[in-house]
Amino acid sequence: MTTGLLTIIVLILIAIAIWQLTKIFDLSQAKADNTQVANDKDNNINGYLMMGFLMFIYVITIVCFVKWGDLPLIGNAASEHGSSVDTLMIISMILIFFVQTLTQALLHYFAFKYRGKEGRKALYYADNDKLEFIWTIIPVITLAGLILYGLFTWNEIMDVNMDDDPIVVELYAQQFNWKARYAGKDNVLGKANVRLIDLGDNPNILGLDREDAYAQDDIITQELHLPVGRKVVFKMRSQDVLHSAYMPHFRMQMNCVPGMITEFAMTPTKTTQQMRETQKITNKVRRINDIRAVKSEKLIAEGKEPLEAYEFDYLLLCNKICGASHYNMQMKVIVESQEDYDTWIAAQETFGKKK
């Protein structure tokens, strides 16, 4: 009781002392200039601060480039169209960096050069047609070039020619997992409807039409196998909410929309094993396993199981926030030789033979 009372008294005395100090400070500022209008000293301080902040921006940018400038995905595309997407990304980043560097320099320099000064008035322009034309036409030309390049790249990616004998695969999204459905020997996906989904004794998890002849040889899997060097046409459906099929190393992303079928085509160019042997992936795996090793030591000391070593795999991810377990919605993708793919697909059970 006595300790608590003494504590309260001490806190009250400290509050009184702080209040008295503020009063003393106010009195010391009685003769100071308290006008709200900036004077030359204020303007000079702000001008030099603007230049200081400009230097800070450039220094922190250089540090970021040196330490984290290696974009993790650029340079390890694993599809035919991936290099075109990377080139478009690099061009966009260079243009953005150039414009940002130039405009920030002009903004901060002009704020410093034309800072307020007693007796000097700012020159006012009602309009300047030449300047407005310049700063309008340059972005128009630049953006038009980027958009046209992007459209040509997109059209090239989406050029689905069935004469190329592509593999047709459906990616079926549901909270919170993926299913893959291969079109079978006829390379035609059977009809399906969400109303036909049956989880009973004779399950029909994707709602395939049991009466459709094209559906009988369809193959449903929970792991996506793709042959290297062969075009794959993905047909995408969603059972419940908006999902997004995202395979970053193939530079592929397409929304899966309930009630409609979306499409994307791509040709993988590197097997899983070939990608594991690239320098970037080797370095990434080493860094991750170094972190896991430190964590495993702590777990072992606590009497728990250590973490397993990480090994790279292509993944199909959901790139839309689709619910509580969105982060865990992924499926393993294996790119292999045509022979290995043929062996794997031959061992799978078709929809018509499933019991």
Rosetta blueprint (number, residue, H / E / L):
1 M L
2 T H
3 T H
4 G H
5 L H
6 L H
7 T H
8 I H
9 I H
10 V H
11 L H
12 I H
13 L H
14 I H
15 A H
16 I H
17 A H
18 I H
19 W H
20 Q H
21 L H
22 T H
23 K H
24 I H
25 F H
26 D H
27 L H
28 S H
29 Q L
30 A L
31 K L
32 A L
33 D L
34 N L
35 T L
36 Q L
37 V L
38 A L
39 N L
40 D H
41 K H
42 D H
43 N H
44 N H
45 I H
46 N H
47 G H
48 Y H
49 L H
50 M H
51 M H
52 G H
53 F H
54 L H
55 M H
56 F H
57 I H
58 Y H
59 V H
60 I H
61 T H
62 I H
63 V H
64 C H
65 F H
66 V H
67 K H
68 W H
69 G L
70 D L
71 L L
72 P L
73 L L
74 I L
75 G L
76 N L
77 A L
78 A L
79 S E
80 E L
81 H L
82 G H
83 S H
84 S H
85 V H
86 D H
87 T H
88 L H
89 M H
90 I H
91 I H
92 S H
93 M H
94 I H
95 L H
96 I H
97 F H
98 F H
99 V H
100 Q H
101 T H
102 L H
103 T H
104 Q H
105 A H
106 L H
107 L H
108 H H
109 Y H
110 F H
111 A H
112 F H
113 K H
114 Y L
115 R L
116 G L
117 K L
118 E L
119 G L
120 R L
121 K L
122 A L
123 L L
124 Y L
125 Y L
126 A L
127 D L
128 N L
129 D H
130 K H
131 L H
132 E H
133 F H
134 I H
135 W H
136 T H
137 I H
138 I H
139 P H
140 V H
141 I H
142 T H
143 L H
144 A H
145 G H
146 L H
147 I H
148 L H
149 Y H
150 G H
151 L H
152 F H
153 T H
154 W H
155 N H
156 E H
157 I H
158 M L
159 D L
160 V L
161 N L
162 M H
163 D H
164 D H
165 D L
166 P L
167 I E
168 V E
169 V E
170 E E
171 L E
172 Y E
173 A E
174 Q E
175 Q L
176 F L
177 N E
178 W E
179 K E
180 A E
181 R E
182 Y E
183 A L
184 G L
185 K L
186 D L
187 N L
188 V L
189 L L
190 G L
191 K L
192 A E
193 N L
194 V H
195 R H
196 L H
197 I L
198 D E
199 L L
200 G L
201 D L
202 N L
203 P L
204 N E
205 I L
206 L L
207 G L
208 L E
209 D L
210 R L
211 E L
212 D L
213 A H
214 Y H
215 A H
216 Q L
217 D L
218 D L
219 I E
220 I E
221 T E
222 Q L
223 E L
224 L E
225 H E
226 L E
227 P E
228 V L
229 G L
230 R L
231 K L
232 V E
233 V E
234 F E
235 K E
236 M E
237 R E
238 S E
239 Q L
240 D L
241 V L
242 L L
243 H E
244 S E
245 A E
246 Y E
247 M E
248 P H
249 H H
250 F H
251 R L
252 M E
253 Q E
254 M E
255 N E
256 C E
257 V L
258 P E
259 G L
260 M L
261 I L
262 T E
263 E E
264 F E
265 A E
266 M E
267 T L
268 P E
269 T L
270 K L
271 T L
272 T H
273 Q H
274 Q H
275 M H
276 R H
277 E L
278 T L
279 Q H
280 K H
281 I H
282 T H
283 N H
284 K H
285 V H
286 R H
287 R H
288 I H
289 N H
290 D H
291 I H
292 R H
293 A H
294 V H
295 K H
296 S H
297 E H
298 K H
299 L H
300 I H
301 A H
302 E L
303 G L
304 K L
305 E L
306 P L
307 L L
308 E L
309 A L
310 Y L
311 E L
312 F L
313 D L
314 Y E
315 L E
316 L E
317 L E
318 C E
319 N L
320 K L
321 I L
322 C L
323 G L
324 A L
325 S L
326 H H
327 Y H
328 N H
329 M L
330 Q E
331 M E
332 K E
333 V E
334 I E
335 V E
336 E E
337 S L
338 Q H
339 E H
340 D H
341 Y H
342 D H
343 T H
344 W H
345 I H
346 A H
347 A L
348 Q L
349 E L
350 T L
351 F H
352 G H
353 K H
354 K L
355 K L
